[in-house]
Amino acid sequence: MVVKVEVLYAPTCANSLMWLERIQEAVADSGGDVRVEEIDVSEHPEALKKYPSRVWQEFLDGYIHYLTVVAINGKVLDDWYWDTRRIVEAIKREIGLEKKRK
């Protein structure tokens, strides 16, 4: 089973770009078949509707310039992007769920 990790980010924030790299490194160490899709919300604003966040409106209104949201198989991880250990744990849970289904 392939686990899909979507990382929504704002290119206006250097911090978001740093987290993209850290998330990629963590996912590479997860031990599964994991695909990461990086989604620039300035080019794909429709992603904002798919994955709501408590900071969306502030971001859209220009009050903040940062934005990073991680979703695994379509489920948002509640602003966990800075805790890559939790991202890897969520990936492993998804891999385990698929193994149980087979």
C-alpha beads as a LAMMPS data file, in Angstrom:
LAMMPS data file: protein, C-alpha beads

102 atoms
101 bonds

1 atom types
1 bond types

-500.0 500.0 xlo xhi
-500.0 500.0 ylo yhi
-500.0 500.0 zlo zhi

Masses

1 110.0

Atoms # bond

1 1 1 0.000 0.000 0.000
2 1 1 1.160 3.483 -0.814
3 1 1 0.729 6.092 1.886
4 1 1 0.108 9.550 0.469
5 1 1 1.505 12.464 2.446
6 1 1 0.392 15.896 1.299
7 1 1 2.290 18.897 2.595
8 1 1 0.600 22.231 1.978
9 1 1 2.946 25.165 2.339
10 1 1 3.312 28.849 1.648
11 1 1 6.401 29.739 -0.377
12 1 1 6.360 33.185 1.243
13 1 1 7.823 31.658 4.383
14 1 1 11.408 30.399 4.599
15 1 1 10.357 28.391 7.644
16 1 1 7.852 26.430 5.536
17 1 1 10.577 25.568 3.045
18 1 1 12.803 24.311 5.870
19 1 1 9.965 22.100 7.149
20 1 1 9.430 20.621 3.687
21 1 1 12.995 19.334 3.828
22 1 1 12.652 17.987 7.382
23 1 1 9.391 16.228 6.553
24 1 1 10.949 14.650 3.442
25 1 1 13.845 13.336 5.564
26 1 1 11.489 11.923 8.222
27 1 1 9.288 10.243 5.627
28 1 1 12.318 8.644 3.971
29 1 1 13.085 6.991 7.333
30 1 1 9.519 5.714 7.843
31 1 1 10.214 2.351 6.236
32 1 1 7.180 2.180 3.969
33 1 1 6.038 2.982 0.470
34 1 1 5.333 6.655 1.056
35 1 1 4.735 9.326 -1.564
36 1 1 5.052 12.971 -0.614
37 1 1 3.235 15.646 -2.576
38 1 1 4.289 19.217 -1.867
39 1 1 1.453 21.655 -2.582
40 1 1 2.173 25.359 -2.932
41 1 1 -1.085 26.973 -1.772
42 1 1 -0.393 30.124 -3.772
43 1 1 -0.533 28.027 -6.964
44 1 1 -3.237 25.617 -5.726
45 1 1 -5.665 27.558 -3.530
46 1 1 -8.272 24.796 -3.916
47 1 1 -6.193 22.786 -1.443
48 1 1 -7.232 25.266 1.236
49 1 1 -10.824 24.054 0.881
50 1 1 -9.841 20.396 1.074
51 1 1 -7.805 20.799 4.278
52 1 1 -9.203 23.519 6.517
53 1 1 -6.949 24.964 9.188
54 1 1 -7.468 27.442 11.998
55 1 1 -4.947 29.827 10.392
56 1 1 -6.361 29.784 6.826
57 1 1 -8.306 33.008 7.099
58 1 1 -5.420 34.897 8.680
59 1 1 -3.159 33.613 5.917
60 1 1 -5.625 34.492 3.162
61 1 1 -6.158 37.972 4.634
62 1 1 -2.401 38.566 4.666
63 1 1 -2.009 38.815 8.442
64 1 1 0.445 35.927 8.556
65 1 1 2.859 34.644 5.912
66 1 1 3.524 31.142 7.249
67 1 1 1.516 28.052 6.495
68 1 1 2.347 24.355 6.699
69 1 1 -0.269 21.618 6.893
70 1 1 0.387 17.873 6.684
71 1 1 -2.261 15.344 5.640
72 1 1 -1.771 11.595 5.504
73 1 1 -4.148 9.669 3.271
74 1 1 -6.526 12.603 3.351
75 1 1 -6.458 13.213 7.125
76 1 1 -4.989 16.440 8.509
77 1 1 -2.551 16.021 11.371
78 1 1 -3.730 18.988 13.448
79 1 1 -0.732 21.292 13.053
80 1 1 1.838 18.587 13.846
81 1 1 4.217 19.528 11.072
82 1 1 6.976 20.492 13.518
83 1 1 6.859 17.073 15.205
84 1 1 8.202 14.808 12.484
85 1 1 8.187 11.861 14.898
86 1 1 4.383 12.091 15.056
87 1 1 4.202 12.264 11.268
88 1 1 6.206 9.037 10.987
89 1 1 4.006 7.393 13.653
90 1 1 0.880 8.352 11.679
91 1 1 2.407 6.897 8.502
92 1 1 3.221 3.642 10.282
93 1 1 -0.342 3.447 11.623
94 1 1 -1.657 3.807 8.063
95 1 1 0.694 1.058 6.854
96 1 1 -0.456 -1.164 9.747
97 1 1 -4.125 -0.544 8.999
98 1 1 -3.632 -1.630 5.396
99 1 1 -1.830 -4.805 6.451
100 1 1 -4.725 -5.688 8.761
101 1 1 -7.218 -5.197 5.915
102 1 1 -5.438 -7.733 3.690

Bonds

1 1 1 2
2 1 2 3
3 1 3 4
4 1 4 5
5 1 5 6
6 1 6 7
7 1 7 8
8 1 8 9
9 1 9 10
10 1 10 11
11 1 11 12
12 1 12 13
13 1 13 14
14 1 14 15
15 1 15 16
16 1 16 17
17 1 17 18
18 1 18 19
19 1 19 20
20 1 20 21
21 1 21 22
22 1 22 23
23 1 23 24
24 1 24 25
25 1 25 26
26 1 26 27
27 1 27 28
28 1 28 29
29 1 29 30
30 1 30 31
31 1 31 32
32 1 32 33
33 1 33 34
34 1 34 35
35 1 35 36
36 1 36 37
37 1 37 38
38 1 38 39
39 1 39 40
40 1 40 41
41 1 41 42
42 1 42 43
43 1 43 44
44 1 44 45
45 1 45 46
46 1 46 47
47 1 47 48
48 1 48 49
49 1 49 50
50 1 50 51
51 1 51 52
52 1 52 53
53 1 53 54
54 1 54 55
55 1 55 56
56 1 56 57
57 1 57 58
58 1 58 59
59 1 59 60
60 1 60 61
61 1 61 62
62 1 62 63
63 1 63 64
64 1 64 65
65 1 65 66
66 1 66 67
67 1 67 68
68 1 68 69
69 1 69 70
70 1 70 71
71 1 71 72
72 1 72 73
73 1 73 74
74 1 74 75
75 1 75 76
76 1 76 77
77 1 77 78
78 1 78 79
79 1 79 80
80 1 80 81
81 1 81 82
82 1 82 83
83 1 83 84
84 1 84 85
85 1 85 86
86 1 86 87
87 1 87 88
88 1 88 89
89 1 89 90
90 1 90 91
91 1 91 92
92 1 92 93
93 1 93 94
94 1 94 95
95 1 95 96
96 1 96 97
97 1 97 98
98 1 98 99
99 1 99 100
100 1 100 101
101 1 101 102
